[in-house]
Amino acid sequence: MESFFSDHMIVPDQGQKRQGAVTAMVEIPKDLRYSKTHEWARHEKDRVRVGLSDFAQGELSDIVFVELPKVGAELVQGKEMGVIESVKSASDLYAPVSGTVLEINSALSKNPEMVNKSPYGDGWMVVIKPKSPDELRSLLDHSAYEKHVAEAKH
């Protein structure tokens, strides 16, 4: 059995302070792919589960509202698929791959803070039946996303 840390890259968040003087860490799991707009994608057989990265949820701060597409909606890679609002701002959510929405995380309507508490677990947003596996391969791997996050902090 592998440890949690063998599957995840933890990156010190040098610019953000949370809870007083505690410096936040940004979690970047190695088994996911990432868009430059900070959505993650997890390949699950013939499906792709999508959520918002730890870095993005941390930047947004306390999430208070999530609007997701309807089941059956056709999504296009890089195009808007929803909205997320926090106490700081509102931001569009973008589809990391094209395809049909098979499931949405309806629990987020009553508990949007799950995106903050568990961005890679209970805070997932949608499950998509992808049109093309090539789109998933075109997303950033954990190393490329780590560099992207580091650049976004400066």
N, C-alpha and C positions, 0 to 999 in steps of 0.2 A: 504494500500500500504506500503510495506516495504521500508526502506531506502536503499540506495546503500551500506552503511556500514554493514547492517545486513546480506548481501549476500557475503561480501568480507572480507577477513582477510588482514589487512595491517601490514606488518612486517618491522620494522626499518632495514635498510641495514647498518649495523655497519661498514663494511669495505670499502664501495664504496662512493666516493665523486663525485658529478656531479655539473656542473655549479658553480664552485668556492667552497664556503664553505657550500653549501646546501647539507645535507645528504639525499640520495635517500631513497625512501620507495619501498618495494617490494609488489605488489598486488598478493594475492592468493585467487581467488574466491572459495567459499565453494561448489558451485554446480558442480565443475569440478573434474576430476580424472587426475592424473599426472604420467608420467613415471620418472624413476630415471635419464633419459637423458634430462629431462626438457620439454618434449612435453606435452601439455594438451589435454584432450579428453572430449567433451561435448556430452552426450547422447541426441539425438533428434529423438524420435519415433524409427524407424528402422535404423537410421543412427548415425554415430559418426562424429562430426566436430572436427578437429584437428588443433592445432597451437603451437606456441612456448611460453613458460611461460615468464612472466614479468621479473623474475630473469635472465633467459637465455638471453633475448634480451638486458638487461642491462649489462650483462657481455660481450656480443659481442660488444656492443657500436653501432655505426652508421652502419646499415645494408645497403649494396649496391647491393646485388644480391641474388636471391632465385631461386633455381632449384627444381621443383616439379615433381612428377611422372605424367605419362599420364593418362587421364581418361580411365578406363578399366583395368589398371594395378592391378595385384594381389600383395598385401602386406602381409608380415609376421611379426607378433609382434616381436619387438626388432631388426628387420633388417632395413638396410638403405632404406629410401624412397626419399631422396633428399639431397641437399646441401644448406647451407646458408653461405654467405660471408659478412664480415664487413670490416671496415677500419683496424681492429686489426687482424682478422684471418678468416679462413674458418672452418666450422664444418659440419659434417654429420647430417642429420635429420633422426630420427628413428620412425618407425610405432609403435604407442602405442597399436594398435590392428591389428589382421589379417583381411583381407577382400579385397573387390574390391573398387577401387577409382571411386566414382560417379561424383565428381566435384573437380575442382581445382580453386584456387583464382587467375585467370589469371591477375588480376589487379596488383599483386605483381611483375610481370615482368617489368612493367614500373614504379611502385612505391614501391620498396622493403622497403622503410622507414616506410610504414604502419605497419610493424611488430613492430617497435619501438614505434610508436605513439599510436597504438591500438592493443596490442598483443591478447586481448580477444574479440575484435570486428572486425573491418575491416581488421586486420592483420592475420585472420585465413588462413590456408594453403590448407587443403584438407577435403573433406567429404568422408567417407568410409561406405560401407555396410558391417558391421562386420560379421564374420563367427560364432563367439561364444560370447554370452553375458558374459560368465565367464571371458574372457580376460579383459573386462572393469572393472569388479569387482576386478580383481587382481592388478589393478593400485593403486597408493597411493591416499588416500583421502586428504583433505586440511590440516588436522593436521599432518599426516605423511609427507606430502610434506613440510610443514613448518619446521619440524625437519630436513628433508633432506637438505633444503636450508641453515639452520643455521649451519649444519655440513660442508657444502660446503664452507662457508665463512671463516672457521677456518683452 
